[in-house]
Amino acid sequence: MGMYEQKTVRRRGNTAVRLGDVLEGMLRSRIEPRCLKLQAVSAAWEKLLPAELSAHCRPVEISSGRLKVLVDSPSHLYELRLVSGEVLKQLSRSCAAARIREIRPVLG
């Protein structure tokens, strides 16, 4: 099989399905909605945090109601923890669809 040939996957009933179609369906149903939520949260994040703090903190993942935020230094991690309660309230209002219940800052 060549590098660019379409691979097929067999499902029940011996109906052939293109692997590309399966992957596209998964992308649209699972990955795309998560990316759109994170994108909306990231945009709100930029507006809610002071520019100095926002430059050092980046939302990277939403999972089970937790927003994981990558922070580049211990001092900014501490500062984010101080304001995270208020930021969480505002994010919950502006990005209700994301259903964020907790902000989890992580040094990295």
C-alpha positions in Angstrom: 0.0 0.0 0.0 1.4 3.4 -1.0 2.0 6.2 1.4 -0.9 8.3 0.1 -3.5 5.6 -0.6 -6.8 5.6 1.4 -7.0 3.0 4.1 -10.3 1.5 4.9 -11.7 0.2 8.2 -14.2 -2.6 8.4 -17.2 -2.1 10.6 -20.1 -4.5 11.5 -21.9 -5.8 8.5 -18.7 -5.7 6.4 -19.4 -2.1 5.3 -16.1 -0.5 4.3 -15.5 3.0 5.7 -12.6 5.3 4.7 -10.3 6.0 7.6 -10.2 9.6 6.6 -13.9 9.8 7.1 -13.7 8.3 10.5 -11.0 10.7 11.6 -12.8 13.7 10.2 -16.0 12.7 12.1 -14.0 12.3 15.3 -12.3 15.6 14.7 -15.6 17.4 14.3 -17.4 15.7 17.1 -14.8 15.6 19.8 -11.7 17.7 19.2 -13.2 20.8 17.5 -15.7 21.6 20.2 -13.0 21.4 22.9 -10.7 23.7 20.9 -13.5 26.2 20.4 -14.2 26.3 24.1 -10.5 26.7 24.9 -10.3 29.5 22.3 -13.2 31.4 23.8 -11.8 31.0 27.3 -8.4 32.2 26.2 -9.9 35.3 24.6 -11.8 36.1 27.8 -8.7 35.3 29.9 -6.7 38.0 28.0 -9.3 40.6 28.9 -9.8 39.6 32.5 -6.2 39.4 33.7 -3.9 42.4 34.0 -1.5 42.5 30.9 1.6 41.9 33.1 0.1 38.7 34.6 -1.6 37.5 31.4 1.8 37.6 29.6 3.0 34.9 32.0 -0.1 32.6 32.2 -1.6 30.6 29.3 -4.7 28.5 29.5 -3.8 25.1 27.9 -6.6 22.6 28.7 -10.2 22.3 29.9 -11.0 18.9 31.4 -13.8 17.9 33.8 -14.5 21.5 34.7 -10.9 22.3 35.4 -9.0 25.0 33.5 -5.3 24.1 33.4 -3.1 27.2 33.2 0.6 27.1 32.4 2.5 29.7 34.4 6.2 30.5 33.7 7.4 31.5 37.2 6.7 30.8 40.8 6.0 34.5 41.5 3.4 34.7 38.7 1.9 31.4 40.0 1.4 32.9 43.4 -0.1 36.0 41.9 -2.5 34.0 39.8 -3.6 32.0 42.8 -4.4 35.3 44.6 -6.8 36.5 41.8 -8.1 33.1 40.6 -11.3 33.2 42.6 -12.4 36.4 41.0 -11.2 35.4 37.6 -13.1 32.1 37.9 -16.4 34.0 38.7 -15.9 36.2 35.7 -15.0 33.3 33.4 -18.0 31.4 34.5 -20.2 34.3 33.4 -18.5 35.1 30.2 -17.8 31.5 29.1 -20.7 29.5 30.6 -20.5 26.8 27.9 -17.0 25.8 29.1 -18.4 25.0 32.6 -15.2 25.8 34.4 -15.4 25.1 38.1 -11.8 25.4 39.0 -8.6 27.1 37.8 -5.6 24.9 38.2 -2.3 26.8 37.8 0.7 24.7 36.9 4.3 25.8 36.8 5.9 25.0 33.5 
